[in-house]
Amino acid sequence: MKVDVYKIDGTLTGRQIELNPDVFGIEPNDHAIYLAVKAFLANQRQGTAKTKERSEVRGGGRKPWRQKGRGTARAGSIRSPLWVGGGTVFGPKPRDYEMKIPKKIKTLARLSALTYKAKNNQIIVVEDFQFEQPKTKEMFNILKALKLEDKKTLLLTGSYDKTIYLSGRNIPKLNILEAPKASTYDILNNKVLLLQESALNLINQKFSHE
């Protein structure tokens, strides 16, 4: 499968580039995608939620009133879970939500996500570009020329470029990542995959050997 290569002004270069069928043309595995996305989201959780149990709440050492004779329910502590300000029953405690999946499943999920993008014509390849200094307006003009200003877009670059990152970080619907660092979730959580030529070559090389 071949796709056109665009210039940053939105016009065609007249060249086409091959999408490796071993990367963008496999049989998608939905369960692998499910596992990869589930693990990614679980690993984003901090796991720091915490409530105090009865033994951890301050006060309540003295019995609030005598056991009998008042006509009310008996009470042993003002820190009972039944009282306002009391401890929490079975509340959350700090825990680790980390999930691990096999490397082959993770790779299969990413290839499946890339294949879905290719099948749905949601991949655009653009010539490599750089900025002399961070300019959000210049980055927005590129998206506008490619008619992507209103679409949630993931821009994949061949290598880390600080000026490109700084130029795009304030654009609400644009995410920028280095090609090897894009997870299954990142790929599927964006409407369009905008690839620099170097990023596409890197993806073809990386996954065709795995």
C-alpha positions in Angstrom: 0.0 0.0 0.0 1.3 3.4 -1.0 0.4 6.8 0.3 1.1 10.3 -1.0 3.7 12.5 0.6 2.6 16.0 1.4 4.6 19.3 1.7 4.0 21.4 4.8 2.0 23.8 2.7 -0.6 21.1 2.0 0.4 20.4 -1.6 1.5 17.0 -2.9 5.2 16.4 -3.5 4.5 14.1 -6.4 6.1 11.2 -4.5 4.5 8.2 -2.8 5.9 6.1 0.0 5.3 2.4 0.8 3.5 1.3 3.9 5.1 -1.9 4.9 2.4 -4.6 4.8 4.0 -6.4 7.7 3.3 -3.3 9.8 0.2 -1.6 8.3 -1.4 -4.6 6.7 -1.7 -7.4 9.2 -4.8 -9.1 10.5 -5.8 -6.9 13.5 -6.1 -8.6 16.8 -8.8 -6.8 18.9 -8.0 -8.7 22.1 -4.3 -7.7 22.0 -5.5 -4.0 21.6 -7.8 -4.5 24.6 -5.0 -5.8 26.8 -2.5 -3.1 25.7 -5.0 -0.3 26.3 -6.1 -1.7 29.6 -2.5 -2.1 30.8 -1.6 1.5 29.6 -4.5 3.1 31.5 -3.8 1.0 34.6 -0.2 2.1 34.6 -1.3 5.7 34.5 -3.0 5.4 37.9 -1.1 6.8 40.9 -2.6 4.4 43.4 -2.3 7.0 46.2 -6.0 7.0 47.3 -6.1 6.6 51.1 -8.8 6.9 53.8 -8.3 6.4 57.6 -9.7 3.4 59.2 -11.2 3.4 62.7 -7.8 2.8 64.4 -6.2 5.7 62.5 -8.6 8.5 63.3 -7.6 10.9 66.1 -9.6 10.8 69.3 -12.3 8.5 70.5 -10.4 6.9 73.3 -13.0 7.6 75.9 -16.5 6.0 75.9 -18.8 8.9 75.1 -21.5 8.0 77.6 -22.5 5.2 80.0 -23.6 1.9 78.6 -27.1 1.9 80.1 -29.7 4.3 81.4 -29.8 7.1 78.8 -32.4 5.6 76.5 -30.1 5.8 73.5 -28.0 3.4 71.6 -24.8 2.2 73.2 -21.6 3.7 71.9 -18.0 2.8 72.6 -16.2 5.5 70.6 -17.0 8.7 68.7 -14.7 7.4 66.0 -17.0 4.5 65.1 -17.7 4.3 61.3 -21.3 5.0 62.2 -20.4 8.5 63.4 -19.7 11.6 61.4 -15.9 12.0 61.6 -15.4 8.3 62.3 -13.2 5.9 60.4 -14.0 4.4 57.0 -14.9 0.8 56.6 -12.8 -1.0 53.9 -11.6 2.3 52.4 -8.9 2.5 49.7 -5.3 2.1 50.6 -2.2 2.9 48.5 -1.6 0.2 46.0 0.3 -0.5 42.8 -2.0 -0.8 39.7 0.9 -1.8 37.4 0.0 -4.3 34.7 2.5 -6.1 32.5 1.8 -7.8 29.2 4.2 -9.9 27.0 6.3 -7.9 24.6 4.9 -9.8 21.6 1.3 -8.9 22.7 2.3 -5.3 23.0 3.9 -5.3 19.5 0.9 -7.1 18.0 -1.4 -4.5 19.5 0.5 -1.6 18.1 0.7 -3.2 14.6 -3.1 -3.8 14.9 -3.7 -0.2 15.7 -1.5 1.0 12.8 -3.3 -1.4 10.5 -6.7 0.1 11.5 -5.4 3.6 10.8 -4.2 2.5 7.4 -7.5 0.8 6.5 -9.5 3.8 7.6 -7.3 6.2 5.6 -6.3 8.0 8.7 -2.6 8.2 8.0 -1.0 11.3 6.4 2.7 11.4 5.6 4.4 14.8 5.4 8.0 15.8 4.6 10.4 16.2 7.5 10.3 19.8 8.8 12.0 21.8 11.5 11.7 25.2 13.1 14.5 27.6 13.8 12.7 28.5 17.0 9.4 27.5 18.7 6.5 29.0 16.8 3.0 27.8 17.6 1.6 29.8 14.7 3.8 28.0 12.2 2.8 24.6 13.5 -0.9 25.6 13.4 -0.4 26.8 9.8 0.9 23.4 8.8 -2.1 21.7 10.4 -4.4 24.1 8.7 -2.7 23.5 5.3 -3.3 19.8 5.8 -6.9 20.4 6.9 -6.2 18.9 10.3 -6.8 22.0 12.5 -10.1 20.6 13.8 -9.1 17.0 14.1 -7.4 15.3 17.0 -4.0 14.6 15.6 -0.9 12.6 16.7 2.3 13.9 15.1 5.1 11.3 15.1 8.6 12.5 14.5 11.7 10.5 13.7 13.6 11.9 16.7 13.1 14.2 19.5 12.9 17.8 18.4 12.4 20.3 21.1 11.4 23.2 18.8 8.6 21.1 17.3 7.4 19.9 20.6 7.3 23.5 22.0 5.6 24.7 18.9 2.8 22.2 19.2 2.2 21.8 22.9 -0.3 24.6 23.2 -2.4 23.4 20.3 -5.4 21.6 22.0 -6.0 18.8 19.5 -2.3 18.1 18.7 -0.1 15.5 20.4 3.5 15.0 19.5 5.6 11.9 20.1 8.7 10.2 18.8 7.6 7.3 16.6 9.1 4.5 18.8 7.4 5.9 21.9 3.8 5.9 20.5 1.7 3.3 22.4 -1.4 1.5 21.2 -3.5 3.9 23.2 -1.7 7.0 21.7 -2.4 5.7 18.2 -6.0 4.9 18.7 -6.8 8.0 20.9 -6.2 10.3 17.9 -8.3 10.7 14.8 -5.4 11.2 12.4 -1.8 9.9 12.4 0.5 12.5 10.9 3.8 11.0 10.1 7.0 12.6 9.2 8.8 10.6 6.5 11.7 9.8 8.9 9.1 8.5 11.4 7.5 6.2 8.9 10.8 4.8 7.8 11.7 4.3 11.5 8.4 2.4 12.1 8.9 0.3 9.0 12.3 -0.7 10.1 11.5 -1.2 13.8 8.5 -3.5 13.5 9.3 -5.4 10.3 12.0 -7.2 12.3 9.9 -8.0 15.3 
